[in-house]
Amino acid sequence: MADKESYLRVYESLYEEALLRYPTDDSIPAALEHSVRRKIDWRVLPLLGFCYFFYYVDKTTLSYAAIFGIKTDLPLVNDEYSWLGSIFYFGWLAWAIPSNLLMQRSPPAYYLAFNIFMWGVLLMCQAAAKNFAALATLRILSGAFEAIADPAFMLITCMYYTREEQPSRISAWYAWNGIGVAGGGLIGYGIGHIQGALQSWRYEFIIVGAFCAIWGVVLFFLLPNSPVSFKGFSHEEKLVMIARMRRNQTGVENDKINWQQIKEAFVDYKTWMFTLLGFLGNVPSGGISNFSTLVIQGLGFNTLQTALLGIPQGAFVVIWIGLGALTNHYLPKNSRTIVCALFMLPTIAGALGFLLAPSDAYVGRLICFYLTGSYQASFVLSLSLITSNTGGQSKKMIVSGMIWFGACIGNISSPFFYKTDQAPKYPLGIGSLLVANCLELLMFFVFRYAYIWENRKKEEQRARLRQKNGVDAAGDVVDSLNNTAFKDLTDKENPNFIYVY
């Protein structure tokens, strides 16, 4: 208890000193801020990137196990393979919100590292499964431990980066999703050549699981829990790290659960918009992560060729996400929702092309299938709408949890659109991808106009406060910004909060 109180005193002292040293954004030396930001980039982004690599490889092991014979070895009958794809997300669904609240009460880096270690352990245990029931149980538990992944990455990103920087930084670690797809192909290709005593799919679970568990241990020692505990930064650099977060107006680290903020999160209509967005964005994702190898194999390729063809699929994902981040960076301010809508178009065109192309147009249909990955760029940028537009620690945890709550429902439902008797074209599965993407495209315009409307209300609120308090001088405005920047206020409570879109 004494250690905790001592930590909080140091934490509060640093924030107070940062405001005194740098009372305005202009008072922060540009060269020093640039140096601090670069150091954070090199210390945080590679760690989150490797986490996301293992996160996605972990989720696609079942897909590669399918082409290595798990369906016949166990055996899996009727819809049992589809259930294995969906049941993973039942554990996630049940544990998503409690896990987020536990992370608020825990050192976030340590909590994330523990969960990653458990991903690996449970994945290795899946290699010992003898039947559907055992494998299903282990996948439910795996889903529960993986529920914290994306919310943790988002929390860590908004802890160190300004709202303007968050889209490119989220893109930087999310792009490892594509590297995970490509890496999964390489790993699958290598495992396919193992001539051992076990079936190839069991080696898939053992090898990937072992690397995940080892990475969890490494992360425990390398990833910082907060600016206060960030080793390798001088006292002055920590002050800059903290002072520049004033621009976000989204509050600071707080380990106490604020139930009023949780209530606000659930009655805020934008929370449910994000939940719907999570659902629509993951109807395609759930199907592709579990059936992409079967779709590609159905185009006439053998097992090892199918594993290798996962590499360009992953490369396209990295390219789409990189293009999305660059486009957003060079377009005018408040273009995020426009960029999100723009990158939905290739995936819609790819789904249409795959459905309408002749059955023997193997190369054309493969290219169309690769095009369907462009929605990843849109979903990445939509995550930055949460980190940038949600204030208050407890509210942030709930809203970031709810988009993944919706994602769970999307991932649970999507495998059942891929009917075995419709292989290899899977018209219902690709059709579900098309419908979800069209609805997601419309959602980005709804978000855009919702935030414009909210900003108008905020400006009216500030005008009333200025009139009431007589706040006209620049110094008074600066004091007002400093007073709200590092309080644990929600976006609705903070009169200085401006939504980005």
Protein Blocks (a to p, Z undefined) as FASTA:
>chain_A
ZZmmmmmmmmmmmmmmmmmmmmbfklpcfklmmmmmmmmmmmmmmmmmmmmmmmmmmmmm
mmmmmmnopmmmmpcchjlmmmmmmmmmmmmmmmmmmmmmmmmmpcfklmmmmmmmmmmm
mmmmmmmpcbfklmmmmmmmmmmmmmmmmmmmmmmmmmmpcfklmmmmmmmmmmmmmmmm
mmmmmmmmmmmmpccfbdfklmmmmmmmmmmmmmmmmmmmmmcfbfklmghiafklmmmm
mmmmmmnonopadfbdcfklmmmmmmpmklmmmmmmmmmmmmmmmmmmmmmmmmmmmnop
afklmmmmmmmmmmmmmmmmmmmmmmmmmmcehilmmmmmmmmmmmmmmmmmmmmpcfkl
mmlmmmmmmmmmmmmmmmmmmmmmmmmmcgcjklmmmmmmmmmmmmmmmmmmmmmmmcfk
lpcklmmlmmmmmmmmmmmmmmmmmmmmmmmmmmmmmmmmmmmmmmmnopabfklmmmmm
mmmmmpccdfklmmkbccdZZ
